[in-house]
Amino acid sequence: MNKKVLLLILIATVLIAIAIFVFWKYGMPQKSNIVLFYGDGCPHCANVDEFIKENKVDEKVFFDKKEVYNNKDNAAELLEKAGKCGLSQGEVGVPFLWTGSECLVGDADIINFFQQKINEK
């Protein structure tokens, strides 16, 4: 058999083995319906972040985090989610949590949401 063909088969086998190991070790990548929107330097966002770290929320609840001050796409997504809840642009701030069906604005409501999720586990 041609050396190039053998080399291609070897490379493909190694790549498949690596992919199997990664999926076995870390599981399939998941997409969350829950999205936490935050802003760099926002003190209320820092309160939520501190709660998440202290309670290891990200190990117990699967959610995405998206920064909005420096990312226009994330900011646009935040407004789109807020619109689904009937919130105007003036009613939207960070921290903002999209639960997949409802909007929560402010650190207290978001911390309460995550506390409830942890208690469900």
FENPECOR-V634400 format. One record per backbone hydrogen bond with DSSP energy under -1.0 kcal/mol. CO is the residue of the C=O (numbers start at 1). NH is the residue of the N-H. If there is no record, write none. Layout:
co & nh
CO & NH
CO & NH
This chain:
co & nh
2 & 6
3 & 7
4 & 8
5 & 9
6 & 10
7 & 11
8 & 12
9 & 13
10 & 14
11 & 15
12 & 16
13 & 17
14 & 18
15 & 19
16 & 20
17 & 21
18 & 22
19 & 23
20 & 24
21 & 25
22 & 26
23 & 27
34 & 64
35 & 98
36 & 66
37 & 96
38 & 68
39 & 42
42 & 46
43 & 47
44 & 48
45 & 49
46 & 50
47 & 51
48 & 52
49 & 53
50 & 54
51 & 55
52 & 57
56 & 59
57 & 60
57 & 61
64 & 36
66 & 38
71 & 75
72 & 76
73 & 77
74 & 78
75 & 79
76 & 80
77 & 81
78 & 82
79 & 83
80 & 84
82 & 87
83 & 86
88 & 91
89 & 92
95 & 106
96 & 37
97 & 104
98 & 35
102 & 99
104 & 97
106 & 110
107 & 111
108 & 112
109 & 113
110 & 114
111 & 115
112 & 116
113 & 117
114 & 118
115 & 119
116 & 120
118 & 121
